[in-house]
């Protein structure tokens, strides 16, 4: 039997024809995630891969044979092409395209020498990268400013005490109180920064959680009532008669309600009202915080959840806000699969609306 197998003629499979170099190159270019255009000496498009379709605002196949200026009306791109054709040297530049501008790193390289001149253009979208860089710069600048303000006040108070005010009990107490207030402000800022950092980069998946809205809101309103009474602001609640279970743990819901209700007090008017509502709608838990305050201008509403963004900077700093409260609210809610939105009109008040998966749905191990 072994001899039989050794004497058998081996089976030779037919070889598949190798793709032509042009076909291989075309397939390679079409698979790239960056946009690629090749133009000839007359600035007509020789090649356009699918990734460049969004930039051209048309299918890439329809751009073949057209002048590049016809499908991409961009003065700086034309100037870049002219320079590369004239010098024969590659060059790159970041250019903005589109009605909602996106930034591209555009690289222009001369085609290998042949019978006709040509240039290859590659388009790498760097919009997300630049956006992150700007966010980082803004964050560093904002943190530096927020730390500098209380530190300056703290240093001034301590220097005054050391220069002799310590010997005057009446004034010494005022400066010590200032130092304590600024120390507490620094502590709040650092705690909020640490909380936000943890929420943006969680180390572990969220574990199921639930708490009763009526119980948590009662504790938060009790803590904020003394502040509200100073401005003669009235709290009202609208809840179902049965306990409303929310898919958050008590600490998360406390932090969310505290930030939203505290803002509703800060930006309200004397004799104003703050209303907290909660209800169950289908498989969603809906929570609303409504105030009768000064409102938020339309141009600011899309930015209120950004870190350190303040609509009324003077009032926020006067009341000791860190500018991170709404960013923390947004991350806490989104980490639990929910959403938060704001609706407002100047001088008519503001409403923050939270949608969360129902607690039973969120706890289900079979729910994706």
DASUL-V40516 format. One record per backbone hydrogen bond with DSSP energy under -1.0 kcal/mol. CO is the residue of the C=O (numbers start at 1). NH is the residue of the N-H. E is the energy in kcal/mol with one decimal. If there is no record, write none. Layout:
# DASUL-V40516
co:CO nh:NH e:E
co:CO nh:NH e:E
This chain:
# DASUL-V40516
co:1 nh:5 e:-1.7
co:2 nh:6 e:-1.7
co:3 nh:7 e:-1.5
co:20 nh:24 e:-2.6
co:21 nh:25 e:-2.4
co:22 nh:26 e:-2.7
co:23 nh:27 e:-2.6
co:24 nh:28 e:-2.2
co:25 nh:29 e:-2.7
co:26 nh:30 e:-2.5
co:27 nh:31 e:-1.1
co:29 nh:32 e:-1.2
co:35 nh:123 e:-2.7
co:36 nh:49 e:-1.8
co:37 nh:121 e:-3.8
co:38 nh:46 e:-3.9
co:38 nh:47 e:-1.5
co:39 nh:119 e:-2.2
co:40 nh:43 e:-2.2
co:43 nh:68 e:-3.2
co:44 nh:40 e:-2.4
co:45 nh:65 e:-3.0
co:47 nh:38 e:-2.3
co:49 nh:52 e:-1.7
co:50 nh:53 e:-1.7
co:52 nh:56 e:-2.2
co:53 nh:57 e:-1.5
co:53 nh:58 e:-1.4
co:59 nh:62 e:-1.2
co:60 nh:63 e:-1.1
co:63 nh:66 e:-2.0
co:66 nh:45 e:-2.7
co:67 nh:70 e:-1.3
co:67 nh:71 e:-1.0
co:68 nh:72 e:-2.2
co:72 nh:74 e:-1.5
co:74 nh:78 e:-2.0
co:75 nh:79 e:-2.2
co:76 nh:80 e:-2.1
co:77 nh:81 e:-2.3
co:78 nh:82 e:-2.2
co:79 nh:83 e:-2.2
co:80 nh:84 e:-2.0
co:81 nh:85 e:-2.6
co:82 nh:86 e:-2.3
co:83 nh:87 e:-2.6
co:84 nh:88 e:-2.6
co:91 nh:108 e:-3.2
co:93 nh:106 e:-2.8
co:95 nh:104 e:-3.1
co:97 nh:102 e:-2.3
co:102 nh:97 e:-2.4
co:103 nh:126 e:-2.3
co:104 nh:95 e:-2.6
co:105 nh:124 e:-1.8
co:106 nh:93 e:-2.4
co:107 nh:122 e:-2.3
co:108 nh:91 e:-2.4
co:109 nh:120 e:-3.4
co:117 nh:41 e:-1.0
co:118 nh:111 e:-2.7
co:119 nh:39 e:-2.7
co:120 nh:109 e:-2.5
co:121 nh:37 e:-2.8
co:122 nh:107 e:-2.2
co:123 nh:35 e:-1.9
co:124 nh:105 e:-3.2
co:126 nh:130 e:-2.7
co:127 nh:131 e:-2.5
co:128 nh:132 e:-2.3
co:129 nh:133 e:-2.3
co:130 nh:134 e:-2.6
co:131 nh:135 e:-2.3
co:132 nh:136 e:-2.6
co:133 nh:137 e:-2.5
co:134 nh:138 e:-2.8
co:135 nh:139 e:-2.6
co:136 nh:140 e:-2.7
co:137 nh:141 e:-2.5
co:138 nh:142 e:-2.8
co:139 nh:143 e:-2.9
co:140 nh:144 e:-2.4
co:141 nh:145 e:-2.1
co:142 nh:146 e:-3.0
co:143 nh:147 e:-2.4
co:144 nh:148 e:-2.2
co:145 nh:149 e:-2.1
co:147 nh:151 e:-1.7
co:148 nh:152 e:-2.5
co:149 nh:153 e:-1.8
co:150 nh:154 e:-2.7
co:151 nh:155 e:-2.6
co:152 nh:156 e:-2.3
co:153 nh:157 e:-2.1
co:154 nh:158 e:-2.3
co:155 nh:159 e:-2.7
co:156 nh:160 e:-2.1
co:157 nh:161 e:-1.9
co:158 nh:162 e:-2.3
co:159 nh:163 e:-1.7
co:160 nh:165 e:-2.0
co:161 nh:164 e:-1.3
co:161 nh:166 e:-1.7
co:164 nh:167 e:-1.6
co:165 nh:168 e:-1.5
co:168 nh:172 e:-3.1
co:169 nh:173 e:-1.7
co:171 nh:175 e:-2.1
co:172 nh:176 e:-2.4
co:173 nh:177 e:-2.3
co:174 nh:178 e:-2.0
co:175 nh:179 e:-2.2
co:176 nh:180 e:-2.3
co:177 nh:181 e:-2.6
co:178 nh:182 e:-2.4
co:179 nh:183 e:-1.9
co:180 nh:184 e:-2.4
co:181 nh:185 e:-2.0
co:182 nh:186 e:-2.3
co:183 nh:187 e:-2.2
co:184 nh:188 e:-2.4
co:185 nh:189 e:-2.2
co:186 nh:190 e:-2.5
co:187 nh:191 e:-2.6
co:188 nh:192 e:-2.5
co:189 nh:193 e:-2.4
co:190 nh:194 e:-2.3
co:191 nh:195 e:-2.3
co:192 nh:196 e:-2.7
co:193 nh:197 e:-2.3
co:194 nh:198 e:-2.1
co:195 nh:199 e:-2.2
co:196 nh:200 e:-2.3
co:197 nh:201 e:-1.5
co:211 nh:246 e:-3.4
co:212 nh:216 e:-2.0
co:213 nh:217 e:-2.8
co:214 nh:218 e:-1.6
co:215 nh:219 e:-1.4
co:216 nh:220 e:-2.2
co:217 nh:221 e:-2.8
co:218 nh:222 e:-1.8
co:219 nh:223 e:-1.7
co:220 nh:224 e:-1.9
co:221 nh:225 e:-1.6
co:224 nh:228 e:-2.2
co:225 nh:229 e:-2.7
co:226 nh:230 e:-1.0
co:228 nh:233 e:-2.7
co:229 nh:232 e:-1.2
co:231 nh:271 e:-1.6
co:234 nh:274 e:-2.8
co:236 nh:276 e:-2.6
co:238 nh:278 e:-2.1
co:244 nh:213 e:-2.9
co:246 nh:211 e:-1.6
co:246 nh:248 e:-2.0
co:249 nh:253 e:-2.4
co:250 nh:254 e:-2.4
co:251 nh:255 e:-2.3
co:252 nh:256 e:-2.3
co:253 nh:257 e:-2.8
co:254 nh:258 e:-2.6
co:255 nh:259 e:-2.1
co:256 nh:260 e:-2.4
co:257 nh:261 e:-3.0
co:258 nh:262 e:-2.4
co:259 nh:263 e:-2.1
co:260 nh:264 e:-2.0
co:261 nh:265 e:-1.5
co:262 nh:266 e:-2.6
co:263 nh:267 e:-2.6
co:265 nh:268 e:-1.5
co:267 nh:294 e:-2.1
co:269 nh:272 e:-1.5
co:272 nh:234 e:-2.2
co:273 nh:292 e:-1.1
co:274 nh:236 e:-2.5
co:275 nh:290 e:-2.9
co:276 nh:238 e:-2.5
co:277 nh:288 e:-2.0
co:279 nh:286 e:-2.7
co:281 nh:284 e:-1.9
co:283 nh:358 e:-2.2
co:284 nh:281 e:-3.1
co:285 nh:356 e:-2.4
co:286 nh:279 e:-2.0
co:287 nh:354 e:-3.2
co:288 nh:277 e:-2.7
co:289 nh:352 e:-2.4
co:290 nh:275 e:-3.1
co:294 nh:347 e:-3.3
co:297 nh:300 e:-1.7
co:300 nh:303 e:-1.6
co:303 nh:306 e:-2.0
co:306 nh:309 e:-1.4
co:312 nh:316 e:-2.2
co:313 nh:317 e:-2.3
co:314 nh:318 e:-2.1
co:315 nh:319 e:-1.8
co:316 nh:321 e:-2.9
co:317 nh:320 e:-1.1
co:323 nh:308 e:-2.8
co:324 nh:328 e:-2.2
co:325 nh:329 e:-2.2
co:326 nh:330 e:-2.4
co:327 nh:331 e:-2.0
co:328 nh:332 e:-2.6
co:329 nh:333 e:-2.2
co:330 nh:334 e:-2.6
co:331 nh:335 e:-2.3
co:333 nh:336 e:-1.1
co:333 nh:338 e:-2.4
co:334 nh:337 e:-1.8
co:339 nh:355 e:-2.6
co:341 nh:353 e:-2.7
co:343 nh:351 e:-2.8
co:345 nh:348 e:-2.4
co:349 nh:345 e:-1.7
co:350 nh:291 e:-2.5
co:351 nh:343 e:-2.2
co:352 nh:289 e:-2.3
co:353 nh:341 e:-2.2
co:354 nh:287 e:-2.2
co:355 nh:339 e:-2.3
co:356 nh:285 e:-3.2
co:358 nh:362 e:-2.8
co:359 nh:363 e:-1.8
co:364 nh:367 e:-1.1
